[in-house]
Amino acid sequence: MQMIIIAGQAGVGKTTAAKILAKEVFASGQIPVLLSFAGPLKEEAEKRGYSKKEHPDKYRKYCQEIGLARRKEDSDYWVKRFDDRVKEVIEKEKKDIEDKPKYWERVIIVDDCRYPNEVAYGILYNATLLFISAGERKIKDQDADWRNDASEEMARSLDTGKDPMVELFSNVVFNDRTIKMLTKIIKDSSGIWSGVEVSCEDDDGCQCSVCAAKRNGELPLLDDVINDIMTMLREISLFEDDEEDEDETPEESNT
């Protein structure tokens, strides 16, 4: 099982990219499975009778309030519910391996990565992490008040190019031209994205939680992965600070 997780600001083209990617994955002989981190929350809203099409305002309010309430109880609540879906896909793949002469590998494609713990979840599964940026293109409702919501905070920060967390993403795709150009970019890279295993350069010697768990045939704890990410980001930040200090003159470093 492979996983590709896409992040980016709302309206930048994440879902469009995921659909194009799904077609390419299918054409390559793999089975694309489109999932979303928000899927379990949306299903819960639908069960309560808040249809997105028939009751958009109530649906939106319910998702905002319940989504926040569950995260306050457990910051990983929705990630865990999402993981339940992933495990179902893994079980179906295992059954195919046992029952069918031809093995069709699943590729899970996620188009709504919005929070750091979702990035950490992707790393836990060695996912290919993609960030879609609008570049210089102005996206719809770019200055709307709702873009100040916590769900947009990570993407807005990453889009500056200065957030060290961007180092965790395999590729940054600029969707600032045409659908045809976006399709070409995805076609050219889809084979790598759906087959590459994102890992440390030296698995045998690395002591990070992901590599250590892999050597034992296990999955690490999500909290351990998050701690590793925070350590790495601090190291990147310190390294960048050192580089800036080397460029300073003695007078500048004392100001």
BALUMLUM-673966 format. One line per field, with one value per residue: residue number from 1; x, y, z of N, C-alpha, C in turn. Coordinates in nm, 2 decimals, decimal comma. Layout:
<rs>
resi: (NUM ...) $
n.x: (X ...) $
n.y: (Y ...) $
n.z: (Z ...) $
ca.x: (X ...) $
ca.y: (Y ...) $
ca.z: (Z ...) $
c.x: (X ...) $
c.y: (Y ...) $
c.z: (Z ...) $
</rs>
This chain:
<rs>
resi: (1 2 3 4 5 6 7 8 9 10 11 12 13 14 15 16 17 18 19 20 21 22 23 24 25 26 27 28 29 30 31 32 33 34 35 36 37 38 39 40 41 42 43 44 45 46 47 48 49 50 51 52 53 54 55 56 57 58 59 60 61 62 63 64 65 66 67 68 69 70 71 72 73 74 75 76 77 78 79 80 81 82 83 84 85 86 87 88 89 90 91 92 93 94 95 96 97 98 99 100 101 102 103 104 105 106 107 108 109 110 111 112 113 114 115 116 117 118 119 120 121 122 123 124 125 126 127 128 129 130 131 132 133 134 135 136 137 138 139 140 141 142 143 144 145 146 147 148 149 150 151 152 153 154 155 156 157 158 159 160 161 162 163 164 165 166 167 168 169 170 171 172 173 174 175 176 177 178 179 180 181 182 183 184 185 186 187 188 189 190 191 192 193 194 195 196 197 198 199 200 201 202 203 204 205 206 207 208 209 210 211 212 213 214 215 216 217 218 219 220 221 222 223 224 225 226 227 228 229 230 231 232 233 234 235 236 237 238 239 240 241 242 243 244 245 246 247 248 249 250 251 252 253 254 255) $
n.x: (0,08 0,06 0,08 -0,04 -0,03 -0,19 -0,14 -0,23 -0,36 -0,71 -0,90 -0,69 -0,65 -0,63 -0,81 -0,86 -0,61 -0,58 -0,77 -0,68 -0,44 -0,53 -0,64 -0,40 -0,27 -0,44 -0,41 -0,16 -0,18 -0,24 -0,46 -0,64 -0,74 -0,95 -0,94 -1,02 -0,90 -1,10 -1,32 -1,45 -1,57 -1,74 -1,91 -2,03 -2,17 -2,36 -2,50 -2,63 -2,82 -2,75 -2,72 -2,48 -2,56 -2,83 -2,86 -2,65 -2,56 -2,61 -2,48 -2,21 -2,18 -2,21 -1,99 -1,78 -1,81 -1,83 -1,60 -1,40 -1,46 -1,41 -1,14 -1,04 -1,09 -0,92 -0,64 -0,57 -0,80 -0,96 -0,77 -0,72 -0,97 -0,96 -0,75 -0,87 -1,01 -0,80 -0,69 -0,89 -0,86 -0,61 -0,66 -0,83 -0,65 -0,47 -0,64 -0,68 -0,43 -0,42 -0,64 -0,65 -0,49 -0,35 -0,19 -0,31 -0,19 -0,29 -0,33 -0,35 -0,50 -0,50 -0,66 -0,67 -0,49 -0,44 -0,34 -0,06 -0,04 -0,15 0,03 0,24 0,12 0,12 0,40 0,44 0,33 0,51 0,43 0,40 0,44 0,28 0,28 0,06 0,08 -0,05 0,12 0,19 -0,07 -0,40 -0,62 -0,96 -1,17 -0,95 -0,89 -1,08 -1,26 -1,28 -1,05 -0,88 -0,91 -0,82 -0,78 -0,66 -0,43 -0,17 -0,13 -0,12 0,11 0,30 0,29 0,44 0,69 0,89 0,85 0,99 0,87 0,81 1,01 0,95 0,79 0,78 0,75 0,69 0,43 0,35 0,05 -0,02 -0,08 -0,23 -0,49 -0,41 -0,13 -0,09 -0,18 0,01 0,24 0,17 0,14 0,40 0,53 0,38 0,43 0,66 0,57 0,37 0,51 0,75 0,93 0,93 1,18 1,45 1,79 1,97 1,87 1,95 2,12 1,99 1,81 1,56 1,21 1,05 1,23 1,34 1,12 1,05 1,26 1,20 0,97 0,73 0,48 0,55 0,46 0,22 0,27 0,54 0,65 0,56 0,72 0,97 0,96 0,94 1,18 1,35 1,27 1,35 1,63 1,67 1,60 1,80 2,02 1,98 1,99 2,26 2,38 2,29 2,42 2,69 2,70 2,68 2,83 3,07 2,96 2,69 2,61 2,61 2,40) $
n.y: (-0,12 0,21 0,57 0,89 1,22 1,53 1,87 2,22 2,56 2,63 2,59 2,59 2,38 2,12 1,90 1,87 1,80 1,56 1,40 1,39 1,26 1,02 0,90 0,86 0,69 0,46 0,40 0,31 0,06 0,03 0,05 0,33 0,49 0,72 0,92 1,12 1,33 1,46 1,31 1,12 1,30 1,44 1,23 1,18 1,41 1,39 1,16 1,27 1,42 1,65 1,75 1,83 1,94 1,99 2,12 2,34 2,54 2,45 2,22 2,31 2,45 2,25 2,08 2,25 2,30 2,04 1,93 2,08 2,04 1,77 1,76 1,91 1,73 1,52 1,56 1,41 1,28 1,28 1,20 0,94 0,83 0,85 0,68 0,44 0,40 0,37 0,13 -0,05 -0,04 -0,15 -0,41 -0,50 -0,51 -0,70 -0,92 -0,94 -1,02 -1,27 -1,40 -1,36 -1,41 -1,20 -0,92 -0,63 -0,33 -0,09 0,26 0,51 0,82 1,14 1,44 1,66 1,76 1,94 1,99 1,98 1,73 1,56 1,57 1,44 1,19 1,11 1,07 0,87 0,65 0,65 0,81 0,99 1,32 1,60 1,95 2,19 2,49 2,81 2,99 3,29 3,33 3,45 3,32 3,21 3,40 3,48 3,68 3,64 3,62 3,37 3,24 3,28 3,08 2,80 2,58 2,66 2,77 2,63 2,58 2,84 2,93 2,76 2,83 3,06 2,99 3,00 2,86 2,61 2,36 2,29 2,15 1,89 1,80 1,62 1,72 2,05 2,17 2,40 2,54 2,75 2,81 2,66 2,40 2,21 2,23 2,16 1,90 1,78 1,81 1,64 1,40 1,35 1,30 1,12 0,84 0,82 0,93 0,75 0,52 0,56 0,53 0,72 0,79 0,79 0,87 0,69 0,42 0,20 0,31 0,51 0,66 0,75 0,75 0,63 0,48 0,31 0,17 0,04 -0,13 -0,32 -0,42 -0,28 -0,02 0,31 0,51 0,77 1,01 0,99 1,02 1,29 1,42 1,37 1,51 1,78 1,80 1,78 2,01 2,21 2,17 2,24 2,51 2,61 2,56 2,73 2,98 2,98 3,00 3,26 3,41 3,38 3,53 3,79 4,10 4,20 4,43 4,41 4,18 4,26 4,43) $
n.z: (0,00 -0,09 -0,02 -0,09 0,01 0,00 0,05 0,10 0,04 0,07 -0,22 -0,40 -0,57 -0,49 -0,48 -0,75 -0,84 -0,71 -0,84 -1,10 -1,05 -0,95 -1,19 -1,33 -1,16 -1,18 -1,45 -1,44 -1,34 -1,08 -0,79 -0,73 -0,43 -0,30 -0,03 0,26 0,53 0,66 0,61 0,80 0,97 0,80 0,73 0,98 1,01 0,80 0,89 1,10 0,98 0,85 0,56 0,31 0,07 0,09 0,34 0,37 0,55 0,81 0,80 0,77 1,01 1,20 1,14 1,19 1,47 1,60 1,50 1,61 1,89 1,92 1,87 2,08 2,29 2,21 2,04 1,82 1,74 1,50 1,31 1,40 1,35 1,07 1,03 1,08 0,84 0,66 0,75 0,68 0,40 0,38 0,47 0,27 0,06 0,15 0,14 -0,13 -0,21 -0,10 -0,22 -0,50 -0,82 -0,94 -0,82 -0,71 -0,62 -0,37 -0,38 -0,17 -0,19 -0,06 -0,02 0,15 0,36 0,65 0,90 1,13 1,26 1,08 0,88 1,01 1,04 0,78 0,74 0,91 0,77 0,56 0,35 0,03 0,04 -0,08 -0,17 -0,28 -0,44 -0,52 -0,62 -0,79 -0,86 -0,79 -0,56 -0,53 -0,30 -0,15 0,05 0,23 0,55 0,66 0,60 0,80 0,98 1,19 1,04 0,80 0,87 0,87 0,59 0,48 0,61 0,51 0,24 0,23 0,20 0,38 0,61 0,80 0,80 0,54 0,44 0,49 0,29 -0,01 -0,27 -0,41 -0,58 -0,83 -0,90 -1,10 -1,35 -1,62 -1,63 -1,80 -1,79 -1,52 -1,52 -1,69 -1,52 -1,31 -1,45 -1,54 -1,30 -1,15 -1,14 -0,98 -0,75 -0,67 -0,62 -0,47 -0,17 0,10 0,31 0,56 0,46 0,55 0,66 0,82 1,01 1,12 1,40 1,43 1,51 1,30 1,13 1,33 1,41 1,17 1,13 1,32 1,22 1,28 1,34 1,43 1,72 1,68 1,83 1,88 1,62 1,57 1,77 1,66 1,43 1,53 1,65 1,43 1,29 1,46 1,45 1,18 1,19 1,37 1,21 0,99 1,13 1,20 0,95 0,87 1,07 0,99 0,77 0,86 0,94 1,20 1,32 1,26 1,39 1,65 1,68) $
ca.x: (0,00 0,12 -0,01 0,00 -0,11 -0,18 -0,17 -0,24 -0,47 -0,84 -0,93 -0,57 -0,66 -0,59 -0,90 -0,84 -0,48 -0,60 -0,85 -0,58 -0,34 -0,60 -0,64 -0,27 -0,24 -0,52 -0,35 -0,03 -0,20 -0,26 -0,59 -0,65 -0,84 -0,96 -0,99 -0,99 -0,90 -1,23 -1,42 -1,53 -1,65 -1,85 -2,00 -2,10 -2,27 -2,46 -2,58 -2,72 -2,92 -2,70 -2,66 -2,41 -2,63 -2,97 -2,85 -2,51 -2,52 -2,61 -2,37 -2,08 -2,17 -2,19 -1,86 -1,69 -1,83 -1,80 -1,46 -1,32 -1,48 -1,34 -0,99 -1,01 -1,08 -0,81 -0,60 -0,56 -0,93 -1,00 -0,66 -0,75 -1,09 -0,91 -0,67 -0,96 -1,04 -0,68 -0,67 -0,98 -0,80 -0,50 -0,72 -0,88 -0,53 -0,42 -0,73 -0,65 -0,30 -0,45 -0,74 -0,64 -0,35 -0,29 -0,18 -0,33 -0,15 -0,37 -0,26 -0,45 -0,47 -0,57 -0,65 -0,71 -0,40 -0,45 -0,28 0,07 -0,04 -0,18 0,16 0,31 0,05 0,17 0,53 0,42 0,31 0,60 0,36 0,46 0,37 0,28 0,22 0,01 0,08 -0,10 0,22 0,14 -0,21 -0,49 -0,72 -1,10 -1,19 -0,82 -0,89 -1,20 -1,23 -1,27 -0,91 -0,80 -0,94 -0,70 -0,76 -0,59 -0,30 -0,05 -0,11 -0,08 0,25 0,39 0,29 0,54 0,82 0,98 0,82 1,08 0,80 0,80 1,12 0,90 0,72 0,86 0,75 0,60 0,37 0,29 -0,06 -0,04 -0,11 -0,35 -0,52 -0,32 0,01 -0,10 -0,20 0,15 0,33 0,13 0,17 0,54 0,58 0,29 0,49 0,75 0,49 0,29 0,59 0,86 0,92 0,99 1,25 1,57 1,89 2,04 1,77 2,02 2,19 1,90 1,74 1,43 1,10 1,00 1,33 1,36 1,01 1,06 1,36 1,13 0,85 0,62 0,45 0,58 0,35 0,21 0,33 0,69 0,67 0,55 0,84 1,09 0,94 0,97 1,33 1,41 1,25 1,44 1,76 1,67 1,60 1,93 2,12 1,96 2,04 2,40 2,41 2,27 2,53 2,81 2,70 2,68 2,95 3,07 2,87 2,55 2,58 2,59 2,28) $
ca.y: (0,00 0,34 0,68 1,03 1,32 1,66 1,99 2,35 2,64 2,60 2,65 2,60 2,28 1,99 1,79 1,85 1,73 1,42 1,33 1,37 1,16 0,89 0,85 0,82 0,57 0,35 0,37 0,24 -0,08 0,03 0,09 0,45 0,50 0,86 0,94 1,25 1,33 1,51 1,21 1,07 1,41 1,46 1,12 1,20 1,52 1,33 1,07 1,36 1,48 1,78 1,73 1,95 2,00 2,04 2,21 2,38 2,62 2,37 2,12 2,38 2,48 2,12 2,03 2,33 2,29 1,91 1,90 2,15 1,98 1,64 1,79 1,95 1,61 1,44 1,63 1,31 1,21 1,26 1,12 0,80 0,78 0,83 0,56 0,32 0,38 0,32 -0,01 -0,12 -0,05 -0,24 -0,54 -0,54 -0,54 -0,83 -1,02 -0,96 -1,10 -1,41 -1,47 -1,33 -1,44 -1,08 -0,84 -0,49 -0,24 0,02 0,39 0,60 0,96 1,22 1,58 1,77 1,77 2,07 2,01 1,92 1,59 1,49 1,55 1,34 1,06 1,07 1,03 0,74 0,55 0,67 0,87 1,10 1,45 1,71 2,07 2,26 2,63 2,89 3,08 3,43 3,33 3,49 3,22 3,27 3,44 3,48 3,76 3,62 3,61 3,23 3,19 3,29 2,96 2,72 2,48 2,72 2,82 2,56 2,60 2,98 2,94 2,69 2,90 3,17 2,93 3,03 2,77 2,50 2,24 2,27 2,05 1,76 1,77 1,56 1,82 2,16 2,19 2,54 2,54 2,89 2,83 2,60 2,26 2,13 2,23 2,08 1,76 1,74 1,80 1,52 1,28 1,33 1,26 1,03 0,71 0,83 0,96 0,64 0,41 0,59 0,51 0,83 0,74 0,85 0,83 0,58 0,35 0,11 0,38 0,62 0,62 0,82 0,65 0,56 0,38 0,21 0,08 -0,04 -0,24 -0,42 -0,46 -0,22 0,12 0,39 0,59 0,90 1,11 0,98 1,08 1,43 1,47 1,36 1,63 1,90 1,80 1,81 2,15 2,29 2,16 2,32 2,65 2,64 2,56 2,86 3,09 2,98 3,05 3,40 3,47 3,38 3,64 3,92 4,17 4,21 4,54 4,37 4,08 4,32 4,52) $
ca.z: (0,00 -0,10 0,02 -0,13 0,08 -0,06 0,13 0,03 0,08 0,01 -0,35 -0,48 -0,67 -0,43 -0,53 -0,90 -0,86 -0,66 -0,94 -1,21 -1,00 -0,95 -1,32 -1,37 -1,08 -1,23 -1,58 -1,42 -1,29 -0,93 -0,76 -0,64 -0,32 -0,26 0,11 0,32 0,68 0,71 0,57 0,91 1,03 0,71 0,75 1,10 0,99 0,72 0,97 1,19 0,89 0,80 0,42 0,26 -0,04 0,14 0,46 0,38 0,67 0,93 0,78 0,80 1,15 1,27 1,12 1,27 1,62 1,64 1,46 1,72 2,02 1,93 1,87 2,21 2,37 2,17 1,91 1,71 1,73 1,36 1,25 1,44 1,27 0,94 1,03 1,07 0,70 0,60 0,79 0,60 0,27 0,39 0,48 0,14 -0,02 0,19 0,09 -0,28 -0,22 -0,07 -0,31 -0,65 -0,88 -0,97 -0,70 -0,74 -0,51 -0,35 -0,36 -0,11 -0,22 0,04 -0,08 0,25 0,47 0,70 1,03 1,14 1,30 0,96 0,81 1,09 1,01 0,65 0,76 0,98 0,67 0,45 0,24 -0,05 0,08 -0,18 -0,13 -0,40 -0,42 -0,63 -0,67 -0,80 -0,89 -0,68 -0,55 -0,49 -0,16 -0,09 0,16 0,32 0,70 0,70 0,58 0,93 1,06 1,22 0,93 0,69 0,92 0,82 0,44 0,46 0,65 0,41 0,11 0,23 0,16 0,49 0,72 0,79 0,78 0,40 0,41 0,50 0,17 -0,12 -0,38 -0,41 -0,72 -0,85 -0,99 -1,13 -1,50 -1,67 -1,60 -1,89 -1,73 -1,39 -1,57 -1,74 -1,41 -1,24 -1,54 -1,54 -1,17 -1,08 -1,12 -0,87 -0,63 -0,63 -0,59 -0,39 -0,03 0,17 0,43 0,58 0,37 0,61 0,75 0,91 1,12 1,18 1,52 1,44 1,54 1,19 1,09 1,43 1,41 1,05 1,15 1,41 1,16 1,35 1,31 1,55 1,77 1,62 1,92 1,86 1,49 1,59 1,84 1,57 1,33 1,60 1,67 1,30 1,25 1,55 1,39 1,06 1,23 1,42 1,10 0,92 1,21 1,19 0,82 0,87 1,15 0,92 0,67 0,92 0,98 1,34 1,36 1,24 1,49 1,78 1,69) $
c.x: (0,09 0,02 0,05 -0,09 -0,08 -0,22 -0,17 -0,36 -0,60 -0,86 -0,80 -0,57 -0,62 -0,68 -0,88 -0,71 -0,50 -0,67 -0,76 -0,49 -0,41 -0,61 -0,51 -0,23 -0,31 -0,46 -0,22 -0,05 -0,22 -0,41 -0,59 -0,76 -0,84 -1,02 -0,96 -0,99 -1,03 -1,35 -1,51 -1,62 -1,77 -1,96 -2,09 -2,21 -2,39 -2,56 -2,68 -2,83 -2,88 -2,63 -2,60 -2,48 -2,76 -2,96 -2,71 -2,47 -2,51 -2,50 -2,23 -2,07 -2,14 -2,05 -1,76 -1,69 -1,79 -1,65 -1,37 -1,34 -1,41 -1,19 -0,95 -1,00 -0,96 -0,76 -0,58 -0,69 -0,96 -0,90 -0,68 -0,87 -1,05 -0,83 -0,75 -0,99 -0,92 -0,66 -0,77 -0,93 -0,69 -0,55 -0,77 -0,76 -0,48 -0,51 -0,71 -0,53 -0,33 -0,54 -0,73 -0,50 -0,28 -0,30 -0,20 -0,30 -0,25 -0,28 -0,37 -0,40 -0,56 -0,55 -0,68 -0,63 -0,40 -0,38 -0,15 0,06 -0,09 -0,06 0,24 0,25 0,11 0,31 0,53 0,40 0,40 0,53 0,44 0,38 0,39 0,22 0,18 0,01 0,02 0,00 0,18 -0,01 -0,30 -0,60 -0,85 -1,11 -1,05 -0,81 -1,01 -1,17 -1,21 -1,13 -0,83 -0,83 -0,82 -0,67 -0,68 -0,45 -0,18 -0,02 -0,06 0,07 0,34 0,40 0,39 0,67 0,92 0,96 0,90 1,00 0,79 0,91 1,07 0,82 0,81 0,87 0,65 0,56 0,31 0,18 -0,10 -0,06 -0,24 -0,37 -0,43 -0,18 0,01 -0,10 -0,06 0,24 0,30 0,16 0,32 0,60 0,50 0,35 0,59 0,67 0,42 0,38 0,71 0,83 1,00 1,05 1,38 1,68 1,96 1,95 1,84 2,08 2,10 1,82 1,61 1,32 1,05 1,10 1,35 1,24 1,01 1,15 1,29 1,00 0,72 0,59 0,49 0,45 0,34 0,28 0,49 0,73 0,67 0,67 0,96 1,08 0,98 1,12 1,40 1,39 1,33 1,58 1,78 1,68 1,73 2,03 2,10 2,01 2,19 2,45 2,40 2,38 2,66 2,82 2,70 2,82 2,95 2,97 2,73 2,51 2,56 2,47 2,16) $
c.y: (0,12 0,45 0,81 1,13 1,46 1,77 2,12 2,43 2,60 2,67 2,65 2,49 2,14 1,88 1,76 1,77 1,58 1,34 1,30 1,25 1,02 0,82 0,79 0,69 0,45 0,30 0,29 0,10 -0,09 0,07 0,22 0,45 0,65 0,87 1,08 1,25 1,38 1,42 1,16 1,18 1,44 1,35 1,13 1,31 1,47 1,24 1,15 1,43 1,61 1,75 1,85 2,02 2,06 2,14 2,26 2,45 2,54 2,27 2,18 2,40 2,36 2,07 2,11 2,31 2,15 1,88 1,96 2,08 1,85 1,66 1,84 1,83 1,53 1,50 1,54 1,24 1,18 1,19 0,97 0,75 0,76 0,70 0,43 0,29 0,32 0,17 -0,10 -0,14 -0,15 -0,39 -0,59 -0,58 -0,67 -0,94 -1,05 -1,04 -1,24 -1,48 -1,46 -1,36 -1,31 -0,98 -0,69 -0,40 -0,12 0,15 0,48 0,74 1,05 1,37 1,69 1,77 1,91 2,10 1,93 1,77 1,50 1,47 1,44 1,20 1,01 1,01 0,89 0,63 0,57 0,73 0,97 1,22 1,55 1,83 2,15 2,41 2,70 2,98 3,23 3,44 3,37 3,39 3,28 3,29 3,44 3,57 3,75 3,59 3,46 3,17 3,21 3,17 2,88 2,62 2,53 2,77 2,76 2,58 2,74 3,00 2,88 2,76 3,02 3,12 2,94 2,93 2,65 2,37 2,20 2,16 1,91 1,71 1,73 1,66 1,93 2,18 2,33 2,52 2,68 2,92 2,76 2,46 2,17 2,12 2,15 1,93 1,70 1,72 1,67 1,39 1,25 1,27 1,15 0,89 0,71 0,85 0,84 0,52 0,43 0,57 0,63 0,78 0,82 0,80 0,70 0,51 0,27 0,19 0,48 0,57 0,69 0,71 0,57 0,45 0,27 0,11 -0,01 -0,16 -0,36 -0,47 -0,40 -0,08 0,20 0,46 0,72 1,01 1,11 1,05 1,24 1,49 1,47 1,48 1,76 1,91 1,84 1,96 2,24 2,29 2,24 2,47 2,69 2,65 2,69 2,98 3,10 3,04 3,21 3,47 3,48 3,49 3,78 3,97 4,18 4,32 4,49 4,27 4,14 4,41 4,45) $
c.z: (0,00 -0,06 -0,03 -0,06 0,03 0,03 0,05 0,07 0,01 -0,12 -0,44 -0,58 -0,62 -0,48 -0,67 -0,92 -0,82 -0,77 -1,06 -1,17 -0,99 -1,08 -1,37 -1,29 -1,14 -1,37 -1,56 -1,36 -1,14 -0,91 -0,67 -0,55 -0,27 -0,12 0,15 0,47 0,73 0,68 0,69 0,97 0,93 0,72 0,87 1,09 0,91 0,80 1,06 1,11 0,83 0,66 0,37 0,15 0,00 0,25 0,47 0,50 0,79 0,92 0,82 0,94 1,23 1,26 1,19 1,42 1,67 1,61 1,57 1,85 2,03 1,94 2,01 2,31 2,34 2,04 1,79 1,68 1,58 1,28 1,28 1,36 1,12 0,93 1,02 0,92 0,63 0,63 0,71 0,46 0,27 0,40 0,35 0,05 0,02 0,14 -0,06 -0,29 -0,20 -0,17 -0,46 -0,70 -0,91 -0,85 -0,75 -0,62 -0,50 -0,33 -0,30 -0,14 -0,13 -0,01 0,02 0,37 0,52 0,83 1,04 1,18 1,18 0,88 0,88 1,06 0,87 0,66 0,82 0,88 0,55 0,33 0,16 -0,01 -0,03 -0,13 -0,26 -0,36 -0,54 -0,69 -0,67 -0,83 -0,77 -0,68 -0,50 -0,34 -0,08 0,04 0,25 0,46 0,73 0,68 0,70 1,02 1,08 1,11 0,81 0,73 0,87 0,67 0,41 0,50 0,55 0,28 0,11 0,19 0,27 0,61 0,70 0,77 0,63 0,36 0,42 0,38 0,05 -0,24 -0,35 -0,55 -0,73 -0,95 -1,02 -1,28 -1,54 -1,62 -1,68 -1,84 -1,60 -1,42 -1,61 -1,62 -1,33 -1,32 -1,53 -1,41 -1,10 -1,05 -1,00 -0,74 -0,58 -0,59 -0,50 -0,25 0,04 0,30 0,45 0,49 0,42 0,71 0,86 1,03 1,19 1,30 1,54 1,46 1,42 1,15 1,20 1,43 1,28 1,06 1,24 1,35 1,22 1,29 1,44 1,60 1,71 1,70 1,90 1,73 1,50 1,66 1,75 1,47 1,40 1,62 1,54 1,26 1,34 1,49 1,26 1,09 1,29 1,31 1,02 0,99 1,20 1,06 0,81 0,95 1,08 0,82 0,73 0,95 1,13 1,40 1,36 1,35 1,63 1,79 1,74) $
</rs>
